[in-house]
Amino acid sequence: MYLYIGDEKLIHNEEIIGIFNLQYIKNTKEYKSMYKLLEENNSLIDISEGEGKSFILVEKNKEKKGYIAKIGANTILKRLI
């Protein structure tokens, strides 16, 4: 199955490592470190139009990518069920 995260983006469910509420993690050192690493590798996709509410971390072919979406993490999680 695929998960719709907005802006015509679909993610395969099996690739998802985690879905996080951006409000709670954005000031943590772990998030800042992951953000910097993904950004340096051009693996950070911001589809939030400046209204980021969730951070979705995925891994495909041993390569990690991060998505910042304007859909809330709880809403995205409900779509998985």
N, C-alpha and C positions, 0 to 999 in steps of 0.2 A: 504494500500500500504506500501511497504517497501522502505527504502532509503539505497543505497549502499554507504558506506563511505571508502571503501578500505580494503585491506587485508582480503577479504572474509567476511567482517562484514556487516550485514544488521540490520537496526533499523526500527521498526514499526513507521510510521509517527505520530501516535497519542501519542507516548511516548516522542516525542521531546519537550523540553522546550525552547531551544534556540541553535542557531548555530552562533558562534562568530569567528571573525578574530583574531587569536592568537597574531598577531603582535600588534594589538591595545589594547588588554586587558591584556597581560602577566605581565605588571608592575603595574596593579591596585591592591589596597588592597583587593577588592572584589574577584578578580580571585585568588590571593594568598591564601586567606582564604578558598575559595571553593576547591582549589587544595589540600591544606593541609588536609581538612576534608575528601575529597574523598580518598586521599592516605591513611589516617589512617584507613578508613573503607574498604580498598581493593576494592574500587569502581572506581578506575581510570584506564582506559585501554589506553595505549599508543601504537598506531599502526603506528606511524609516522616514525619509524626507525631513530629518531634524526632530522627529517625534519618537525616538527610540523608547520602547517599552520592554522589549525582550531581547535576549541574546541566545542564539541557537548555535551550539557547537556540534559539528559533524565531522566524520572521517570517512573518506572514500579513497580506496587504493592506497592506504597508509598515509594519506595527506589530509591534514586538518584544515577546515574552513570554518569561519564564523560569520553568522548573519545577524544583523541588527534590524529588528522589525518593529513596526509601529503597532502591531497587534500584541495585546497583553499575553504574558506567559500562560496564565490560567486559561485563556481562550484557546490558545494553541494546544495546550494539554487536553482540553475537552474534545478537540478534533481528533485526537488519537484514539479515543474510546469509541 
